[in-house]
């Protein structure tokens, strides 16, 4: 079987850090969910500029890959997979614009709309499947998150507990048919029973695309938050444990665990369930907030750049999406040294 590697990752963070006070000092910032563990405010995050698009961020995130691997190598990728957490336009994904900007002509181009906060894992699985069953040899997978500086800064939404948690950014991965940093296995689950449990809400009852005065927000309630907390606590340890079981290693042998970054409660509960010390479960929540789908590749890139991932480490990436309708984990044997 063809070996597929996560050869490299890169990222882009827009603008200067935005302090928590941007939200907490806003009049009316407190609401009934403010003290819930799901909404403990991170000290910092980044926001996209008003005119900054997902394609802009992806273009900027890919530049380090071009510098390290050469423009010709990146232009020749066979597969382009893109997940935009907040699409710039209805109907049209960012993938074709990314291809135009970077001068790509991929045989496979897919805008991935599902898998949310764990979409990097899902796209890595898709890339691996395509690269092992077709003539394709290289792939570029891209996660762009632009909701924090746009959706969550609306005048009324900004008052809610949910608004202070997200941050914006973009993470990208370069995947090749090589044995450099092999993808050892992937575990994914689509859980239809939880489909539709993540909702958006507007006070006037209109459809989200209809004109109106109320502002679109995520439809959190006490009951829905409790469900998400319970499911998330269970799903991520389950997929990571099952993945490690197939590899024949205990979860305690994971050298580096990187998950999506929803809040400190999930991060603590996941590492405790998997019997890992804090120094092996790396996170960026306190500096970047919840980056949704971009969290895994950005946190991985930051860990590699800071020397927290060593040559030969067993790296496991995992997470869950939305209200629990997807969960996944992937294991990589990392050999991607940086000069």
N, C-alpha and C positions, 0 to 999 in steps of 0.2 A: 504493500500500500504506500502511496506517495506520502512523504512526510511534509507537513505544513508547519511553518513557524511564524510566530508573532515577532517579526524581525526588529521592529522599532516602533516607538510611540513618540508623539509630540503634542504640544498643547498651546493654547492661546487664552489669556485672561484679559478682558477688555477694561480699559480705564484704570483709575486709581481705586484703591480699596474704599469701600463705603462702610462707615461705622454703624454699629447697632443703633446709635442715637438718631440716625436718619428716620427710623421707625418709632423707637420708644419715646421720643420727645414730641412726636406728632400728636396734636390734640385728639383725644378720644382713642388713643392707641390701645387701651385695655379693653378686653372683652372676656366673655365667660370661659374661653379656651386658653387664655393667656398663660395660665399656670400649669397647663397640662404638659407632661413630659414630651409629647410630640412637638411642642412649640417653644421649647427653650431656645432663646435667641443666641445665635453665634455672634462673636464679637465683630466679624468682618465678612464682607462678600464683595463681588464685583458686579457692575451693571453695564450692559451694552449702552452705547450712545443711541440717541433717538433715531439716527439714520443708519445704524449699523445692522446688517442683515446676517442671517445664518451663513450665506455664501461668503460674506466678508470674513467672518470669523474662521471658517474652514480654510479659506485661501491663506490667511495669516498663520493658522496652526500648521499647515503643511510645509511652510517655508523651511523649518529646521530639517524636515525629511529631505527636501531638495538639496539643502546644504550638505547633508551627511551622505546621501546616496546618489546625488546627481540629478539634474533636471530631466535627462533622457530616461532614466530608470522610472521616475515617477510619471512622466508623460506616457510611458508605455504600459501602465497598469491595465490588466485585462478586466478587472472587476472593480466597480465603484459602488459602495453601499453607504447610504446617508440616512441618519436619523435626526430630524429637527424637532426639538421638544415643543417649540411654538412656531409653526410654519409661517413664513413671511406672506404667503399668498394662498387663497383657496384654490383648489384644483391642481396647483402646480407644486411639485416638490422642489427641493433645492439642488437635486442631483445634476440636472442638465446644466444649470448655471455654474455649478462647481466644475463640471467637465469643461465648459467653455472657458472659464477663468484660468484653469490650469493647463489648458491645451490637451486634454485627455480625449481618447477615442475608445472607450472601453466596450468590449463585446457585451458585458453584463453591467447594467446600471439599474439599481433598485433603490427607491426611496422607501425606507422601512418605517411604517407608521405605528407598529405595535412594539411591545416589549419594553417601552418606557425606560425606567431607571436601570434596567438590566439589558438594554438594547445592544451595548457593546459586546456582551457575551453572546447574544443571539446573532449579531452580525458576524462575529468571529466564527460561529458555527456555520452560518451560511457560506462564508468565504471558504472555509475548510472543505465543505461539501462540494462547492463548485470547482475548487482547485484539485480535488482528488478524483473528480468524475468527468472532467472536460480537459481541453487543451490549455485552459487558462493557467497561468503560472504566478501572477501577482495580483494583489488586491489592495485597495485603499478603503478603510472603513472610518467613518466620520460621525462624531456625535456633537451636535451644536445645541446649546441651551441658551435661549434669549428671553425667557419669560420674566425674569426678576426685574430687569430695568424697564419693562414695558407693561406687562399685565399687573404685576404686584405693586407698582408705583402709582396706579390710578388713585385719584384723590380719596375715594371711599374705601377701596380695597386696602390701601395703605394703612388704614386704621385697624385692620384685623390681625389677629395673632398669626395667621398663616403667611402674611406678607413678609415678615422679617426673616424668614427661614431660607428662601432660595437665593442663589447667586447665579451669575451668568459665566459662560466660558465654553471652550471647544476643545475636545480631545480627538486625536486621529491615530490610527494604527496602520502600519505597513506590514502586509502579510505576504509571505513568499513560499514557494515550494522549495524548501531547503531544510537542513537539519540543525540550523543555528540555534534557535530557541523554540524547540518543538512544542506544538499543542498536543498534549498527551491524551486528553479526553474532554468531552463536554457533556454536561447534564442540563437539559432544559425541560420545562413543563408549562404547557398552556392549560390554565385551569378555568374552564368555561363556567363553572358554578359561581365564580366571582365576577364574571363579566357584567359590566353595567353598574357595579357598586361604586365606582368613582364617578361623580357627577359634577356638573357645573350649575350655578344658580344665578338667577337675576330676580330682583325683587318685584318686577312688574310682570313676570310670567311669560315674557316673550321668548321666542327662539333666539339663540345667541347671535344669529346673523341679522335679525330684524332690528330696525331702528328703535331707539328708546332712550330713557333717561338713566336707568339703573346700570350698574357696572358689573360685568361678568366676574365671578369668583368661583373658587372650588367650593362645592357644597358640603362642607364639613359640619357634622353634628356630633354630639356626645356619643351617640350610638355608633355612627360610622367610624369615628376615631378609635373607639374601643375594638371594633372588628379589625381595622387595619393593623393596630398594634398587636393583637393576638395572632393574626395571620403572618405578619412580617416576622415576629419572634420565632415562629415555627418554620416557615418556608425556607429561609436562607440556610439555617443549620441542616435542614433535611437534604437540600440539593447538594450542599458541600459534603455532607457525610456520605451520601450515596455515590458521589463522584470519587471520593477518596477510597470508598469500599471497592470500587471497580479497579482502582489503581493498586490496591493491596497495601495501602498505607493508612495509619490512624490519622485523624485530623490533627492530633498534637504534633505530627511531623511536618505540618505545613510551615515553611520558612517565612513566607509573606502572604498574608491574607489582605485583599483589598475588595471592599464591597461598595455598593452605592452608599450615599452619605445622608440619609434622611434626618437623623437626629442622634444625639449622644446616647439616648436610651437603647435604640436598636444596636448601635455599635457595641455598647457594653454587653448587652444580652447575647449578641451573636458570638462574640469572642469567648464569653463564659461557657456558652453551650458547646462550643467547639474545643474547649480546653486550651485556649491560647492566651499567652500573656499579652498585655497591651502593646508591648514593643514589636510584636509580630502581626498585629492587626493595625495597619497603617491607615490614617485618615487625614482629611484636609477640611473637615467640617468647620473648625474654629476659624480658619482663614478664608475659606471660600463659600461657606454655607452649603446648602443642599443644591448640588449641581445637576440633579436629576440624571439623565442619561450620560452626561459628560463627566460625571464624578469618577467613574472607574478609570477611564483612560487618563484623565488629568492627574488623579492621585497616583497612578502607576508611573506616569512620566516624572512627577515631582519626586517620587521615591527613588527612581533610577538616578535622576540628576543629583540627588543629595547623597547618593551612596548607600541608601538603605536596602537596596536589592543587590545581592552579591552574585558573582558568577556561580552557576550551578544550583541556585536556589529553586525550590519548588514553590512557584507562585500560583495562588488560587484567586481567581476573580469571581465574585458572585453577587447576586442581588435579587430583588423582586420588584415588580412593577405595579403601579396604580394601586388598586385596593387588594391586590393579590392575584390578578388574573394571569400572571407570568412569573416564573422564577427560574434562575439558571446559574450555573457555575462552570468554569473552565479552568483546567490546570495547564500550566506552561512551565517547562524546565528552562529557566532563564540563562542565556549565555550572551546577552546583548551588551557587551562592554562599550563604554564611551571613552573617546580620547580626551 
